[in-house]
Amino acid sequence: MTSESSPQTAKKKRAKKKWVKNVTTDSTHPLHDLFTKSAAVIARSLASKKVSPKGAASGMRMLTYYINRGGKNLDASRKEELEKAKRLLSKKIEQQKQTT
């Protein structure tokens, strides 16, 4: 067995592929503790031009990104609140599409 095929080497190779840590964005500007608030507050804030200058869809991407990054570390009640915020934000996006 060579050292290249060991489980430790495989872990090191996978660790180098974590591209998400290099992601930077200037499209949304959420408040520092926004994702700890209620679903209605999160959705309203992410739909605002102040937080998401490019529109509510940009806010939806930020929320989805936050949920995906939290993964197993989010407790069930927090994840449910964030999913509720996604549903509310989705409704706001649909309403915006219908008015334009």
C-alpha positions in Angstrom: 0.0 0.0 0.0 1.5 3.3 -1.0 1.1 6.5 1.0 -0.7 8.2 -1.9 -3.7 5.9 -1.6 -4.0 6.2 2.2 -7.2 7.6 3.7 -5.3 10.6 5.1 -4.1 11.6 1.7 -7.7 11.3 0.3 -8.9 13.6 3.1 -6.2 16.1 2.3 -7.2 16.1 -1.4 -10.9 16.6 -0.5 -10.0 19.4 1.9 -8.3 21.4 -0.9 -11.4 21.3 -3.0 -13.5 23.4 -0.6 -14.1 26.2 -3.0 -16.8 27.8 -0.9 -14.4 29.3 1.6 -13.1 31.5 -1.2 -16.5 32.9 -2.2 -16.8 36.6 -1.7 -19.8 38.7 -2.7 -20.9 42.3 -2.7 -24.4 41.7 -3.9 -26.1 41.4 -0.5 -25.5 43.2 2.8 -27.4 41.4 5.5 -27.2 42.7 9.1 -24.8 40.8 11.3 -27.4 38.8 13.2 -30.2 38.8 10.6 -30.4 35.0 10.3 -31.2 34.6 14.1 -34.4 36.6 13.7 -37.9 35.5 12.8 -38.8 34.3 9.3 -40.9 37.4 8.6 -38.0 39.7 9.5 -35.5 37.7 7.5 -37.7 37.7 4.4 -38.6 41.4 4.7 -35.0 42.4 5.1 -33.6 40.2 2.3 -36.3 41.6 -0.1 -35.3 45.2 0.7 -33.1 47.2 -1.7 -30.9 48.2 1.2 -29.8 44.6 1.9 -30.2 43.2 -1.6 -29.6 46.0 -4.2 -29.9 43.6 -7.1 -33.3 42.4 -5.9 -35.0 39.9 -3.8 -33.7 36.9 -5.8 -30.2 37.9 -4.7 -31.5 37.7 -1.1 -33.0 34.3 -1.8 -29.6 33.1 -3.0 -28.0 34.4 0.2 -30.5 32.7 2.4 -30.1 29.4 0.5 -26.3 29.7 0.8 -26.6 30.3 4.6 -28.8 27.3 5.0 -26.5 25.1 3.0 -23.4 26.2 4.8 -25.1 25.7 8.2 -26.0 22.1 7.2 -26.0 19.7 10.1 -25.0 22.4 12.6 -28.4 24.1 12.4 -30.8 22.9 15.0 -34.2 21.7 13.7 -36.2 24.7 14.9 -33.7 27.2 13.4 -33.7 25.4 10.1 -37.5 25.4 10.0 -37.6 29.1 10.7 -35.1 29.7 7.8 -37.1 27.5 5.5 -40.2 29.5 6.4 -38.3 32.6 5.5 -37.5 31.1 2.1 -41.2 30.4 1.5 -42.1 34.0 2.5 -39.3 35.4 0.4 -40.4 33.3 -2.6 -43.9 34.7 -2.3 -42.5 38.3 -2.3 -40.4 37.5 -5.4 -43.5 36.1 -7.2 -45.5 39.3 -6.2 -42.7 41.5 -7.6 -42.7 39.5 -10.9 -46.4 40.0 -11.3 -46.3 43.7 -10.7 -43.6 44.3 -13.3 
